Amino acid sequence: MAKKLGAAGGYSLSGSQLIDVGSPSDTHHAANQGYVDSAAASAVAAHEVEENPHTQYVTYDDAATLYAEIDHTHTAAEIGAETPAGAQAKADAGEAAAKLWADGKLADAQGYTDYWYGQATDYADGLVADVNGYTDYKVGEHAGAVDPHPQYVTATEGDAAYSAIGHNHNSAYATISHNHDSAYAALAHTHVGSFSPVYSVTGAVTTGAGTYRVYNDTGRTLTISSVRASVGTAPTGASLIVDVHKNGTTIFTTQSARPTIAVSTNTSKSTTMDVTTWADGDYLTVDVDQVGSTVAGANLTVQVVAG
């Protein structure tokens, strides 16, 4: 048990007892350190003299029974008294057997590979044949369709819907402002202003009924769209008035709609004819109903536009 050595606190080990050393001092520390060193040395010495203090290791005695020396040799009995020739024969026999086994396995593998290669080739060839056959079928089906591309115009559709570029209208005239920007013109198209006969008088203009006739020889009925009268010398004192007749009868039933060139001007156009139909074989004439009272006007032309 603990034995009191002084009034102050502090203890030191002595054997298995706790010694009260009182107030610590260098002397006390030295005594305790010497005790610890002695006890440790005794424990190590006891450990070292044990026969096998570390059983997890192999001792030299154990190693002698488990292993052979690195430079050891074998007796004939240990190797079965086998001669080099016998050992070689056994080795050769083993090699031949191994090769025979390997050759067999190689043959099996090659045969297996050839079999599945043949299967794969047949399958691929079949697929290619199926694809080619289906492609040929679809191409033939497409080519055999009546109208496989409805977005295009067939020759039959073009002939039915359009007139050839070089067509004519049974006359010597073509549309004044038309052009041919494509291969076809619409079948029902019109040629506005396809016919424009001109009546003219050189010199001073005088009144009178027209005697010069212009016939419609187009082979079709035309529609009169306008009549224009123009003079090189403007009338003064009074306006200059012209009238257009078809087969001897005015086309301006409303006489105020006749082309009227005002004083000191040179032209007048009318688009309000009462009669506009000009059939094939009908003729037109131009009357001068009034001239200027001071200057009559000179060099008159009258244009009739019909299509």
BELPEHU-V124318 format. One record per residue. RES is the residue in one small letter. NEAR is the number of other C-alpha atoms within 10 Angstrom. D_LAST is the distance of its C-alpha to the last C-alpha in whole Angstrom. Layout:
BEGIN
res->RES near->NEAR d_last->D_LAST
res->RES near->NEAR d_last->D_LAST
END
This chain:
BEGIN
res->m near->7 d_last->148
res->a near->13 d_last->147
res->k near->11 d_last->149
res->k near->15 d_last->149
res->l near->14 d_last->150
res->g near->11 d_last->149
res->a near->10 d_last->148
res->a near->12 d_last->145
res->g near->12 d_last->142
res->g near->15 d_last->141
res->y near->19 d_last->142
res->s near->19 d_last->142
res->l near->14 d_last->142
res->s near->14 d_last->145
res->g near->10 d_last->145
res->s near->8 d_last->144
res->q near->12 d_last->145
res->l near->15 d_last->143
res->i near->17 d_last->146
res->d near->20 d_last->145
res->v near->21 d_last->145
res->g near->16 d_last->145
res->s near->13 d_last->144
res->p near->14 d_last->142
res->s near->9 d_last->143
res->d near->8 d_last->143
res->t near->9 d_last->146
res->h near->14 d_last->145
res->h near->13 d_last->142
res->a near->11 d_last->143
res->a near->12 d_last->146
res->n near->15 d_last->143
res->q near->13 d_last->141
res->g near->10 d_last->144
res->y near->15 d_last->144
res->v near->14 d_last->140
res->d near->10 d_last->140
res->s near->10 d_last->143
res->a near->12 d_last->142
res->a near->10 d_last->139
res->a near->11 d_last->141
res->s near->10 d_last->143
res->a near->10 d_last->140
res->v near->10 d_last->138
res->a near->10 d_last->141
res->a near->10 d_last->142
res->h near->13 d_last->138
res->e near->10 d_last->139
res->v near->9 d_last->142
res->e near->9 d_last->140
res->e near->8 d_last->139
res->n near->12 d_last->136
res->p near->11 d_last->134
res->h near->10 d_last->131
res->t near->8 d_last->130
res->q near->7 d_last->126
res->y near->9 d_last->127
res->v near->12 d_last->129
res->t near->11 d_last->132
res->y near->9 d_last->134
res->d near->8 d_last->136
res->d near->10 d_last->133
res->a near->11 d_last->131
res->a near->11 d_last->133
res->t near->8 d_last->133
res->l near->9 d_last->129
res->y near->8 d_last->128
res->a near->10 d_last->129
res->e near->8 d_last->130
res->i near->6 d_last->127
res->d near->5 d_last->129
res->h near->6 d_last->131
res->t near->9 d_last->131
res->h near->7 d_last->131
res->t near->8 d_last->134
res->a near->10 d_last->134
res->a near->8 d_last->134
res->e near->9 d_last->131
res->i near->9 d_last->129
res->g near->8 d_last->130
res->a near->11 d_last->132
res->e near->13 d_last->129
res->t near->11 d_last->129
res->p near->9 d_last->126
res->a near->9 d_last->125
res->g near->11 d_last->125
res->a near->12 d_last->123
res->q near->12 d_last->121
res->a near->12 d_last->121
res->k near->13 d_last->120
res->a near->12 d_last->117
res->d near->12 d_last->116
res->a near->12 d_last->116
res->g near->12 d_last->114
res->e near->12 d_last->111
res->a near->12 d_last->111
res->a near->12 d_last->111
res->a near->12 d_last->108
res->k near->12 d_last->106
res->l near->12 d_last->106
res->w near->12 d_last->105
res->a near->12 d_last->102
res->d near->12 d_last->101
res->g near->12 d_last->101
res->k near->12 d_last->99
res->l near->12 d_last->97
res->a near->12 d_last->96
res->d near->12 d_last->95
res->a near->12 d_last->93
res->q near->12 d_last->91
res->g near->12 d_last->91
res->y near->12 d_last->90
res->t near->12 d_last->87
res->d near->12 d_last->86
res->y near->12 d_last->86
res->w near->12 d_last->83
res->y near->12 d_last->81
res->g near->12 d_last->81
res->q near->12 d_last->80
res->a near->12 d_last->77
res->t near->12 d_last->76
res->d near->12 d_last->75
res->y near->12 d_last->74
res->a near->12 d_last->71
res->d near->12 d_last->71
res->g near->12 d_last->70
res->l near->12 d_last->67
res->v near->12 d_last->66
res->a near->12 d_last->65
res->d near->12 d_last->64
res->v near->12 d_last->61
res->n near->12 d_last->60
res->g near->12 d_last->60
res->y near->12 d_last->58
res->t near->12 d_last->56
res->d near->12 d_last->55
res->y near->12 d_last->55
res->k near->12 d_last->52
res->v near->11 d_last->50
res->g near->11 d_last->50
res->e near->11 d_last->49
res->h near->13 d_last->46
res->a near->11 d_last->45
res->g near->10 d_last->45
res->a near->9 d_last->43
res->v near->8 d_last->40
res->d near->12 d_last->38
res->p near->11 d_last->40
res->h near->10 d_last->38
res->p near->8 d_last->35
res->q near->7 d_last->34
res->y near->10 d_last->32
res->v near->12 d_last->29
res->t near->12 d_last->31
res->a near->9 d_last->29
res->t near->8 d_last->29
res->e near->10 d_last->27
res->g near->17 d_last->25
res->d near->13 d_last->24
res->a near->11 d_last->23
res->a near->14 d_last->21
res->y near->15 d_last->19
res->s near->17 d_last->18
res->a near->13 d_last->20
res->i near->13 d_last->19
res->g near->9 d_last->19
res->h near->10 d_last->16
res->n near->11 d_last->14
res->h near->12 d_last->11
res->n near->10 d_last->13
res->s near->13 d_last->12
res->a near->10 d_last->13
res->y near->14 d_last->10
res->a near->17 d_last->10
res->t near->13 d_last->8
res->i near->12 d_last->10
res->s near->9 d_last->12
res->h near->12 d_last->13
res->n near->10 d_last->16
res->h near->9 d_last->18
res->d near->8 d_last->21
res->s near->7 d_last->22
res->a near->11 d_last->23
res->y near->16 d_last->20
res->a near->19 d_last->17
res->a near->12 d_last->16
res->l near->13 d_last->16
res->a near->8 d_last->14
res->h near->9 d_last->11
res->t near->12 d_last->8
res->h near->15 d_last->6
res->v near->18 d_last->5
res->g near->21 d_last->5
res->s near->21 d_last->5
res->f near->23 d_last->6
res->s near->16 d_last->8
res->p near->13 d_last->11
res->v near->15 d_last->15
res->y near->18 d_last->18
res->s near->16 d_last->21
res->v near->13 d_last->25
res->t near->11 d_last->27
res->g near->13 d_last->30
res->a near->16 d_last->31
res->v near->22 d_last->29
res->t near->17 d_last->30
res->t near->14 d_last->29
res->g near->12 d_last->28
res->a near->15 d_last->25
res->g near->16 d_last->23
res->t near->11 d_last->23
res->y near->12 d_last->21
res->r near->15 d_last->18
res->v near->16 d_last->15
res->y near->16 d_last->14
res->n near->19 d_last->11
res->d near->15 d_last->12
res->t near->18 d_last->10
res->g near->12 d_last->12
res->r near->15 d_last->10
res->t near->16 d_last->8
res->l near->20 d_last->5
res->t near->18 d_last->5
res->i near->22 d_last->7
res->s near->17 d_last->8
res->s near->18 d_last->10
res->v near->23 d_last->13
res->r near->20 d_last->15
res->a near->25 d_last->19
res->s near->23 d_last->21
res->v near->24 d_last->25
res->g near->16 d_last->27
res->t near->18 d_last->30
res->a near->23 d_last->30
res->p near->25 d_last->31
res->t near->18 d_last->34
res->g near->14 d_last->36
res->a near->18 d_last->33
res->s near->20 d_last->29
res->l near->33 d_last->27
res->i near->21 d_last->24
res->v near->23 d_last->21
res->d near->24 d_last->20
res->v near->23 d_last->17
res->h near->18 d_last->17
res->k near->20 d_last->16
res->n near->15 d_last->18
res->g near->15 d_last->21
res->t near->13 d_last->20
res->t near->20 d_last->19
res->i near->22 d_last->16
res->f near->19 d_last->18
res->t near->12 d_last->21
res->t near->11 d_last->22
res->q near->13 d_last->23
res->s near->10 d_last->24
res->a near->16 d_last->21
res->r near->25 d_last->20
res->p near->25 d_last->20
res->t near->24 d_last->23
res->i near->26 d_last->25
res->a near->18 d_last->28
res->v near->20 d_last->31
res->s near->16 d_last->32
res->t near->18 d_last->28
res->n near->19 d_last->26
res->t near->19 d_last->22
res->s near->19 d_last->20
res->k near->18 d_last->17
res->s near->16 d_last->16
res->t near->15 d_last->14
res->t near->18 d_last->16
res->m near->20 d_last->15
res->d near->13 d_last->16
res->v near->15 d_last->14
res->t near->17 d_last->10
res->t near->17 d_last->10
res->w near->20 d_last->9
res->a near->17 d_last->11
res->d near->14 d_last->12
res->g near->14 d_last->15
res->d near->15 d_last->14
res->y near->17 d_last->15
res->l near->23 d_last->15
res->t near->20 d_last->18
res->v near->25 d_last->19
res->d near->19 d_last->22
res->v near->17 d_last->24
res->d near->15 d_last->26
res->q near->19 d_last->29
res->v near->26 d_last->30
res->g near->22 d_last->32
res->s near->14 d_last->36
res->t near->11 d_last->38
res->v near->19 d_last->35
res->a near->21 d_last->32
res->g near->28 d_last->30
res->a near->21 d_last->29
res->n near->15 d_last->26
res->l near->24 d_last->23
res->t near->16 d_last->20
res->v near->24 d_last->17
res->q near->18 d_last->13
res->v near->21 d_last->10
res->v near->20 d_last->7
res->a near->22 d_last->4
res->g near->20 d_last->0
END
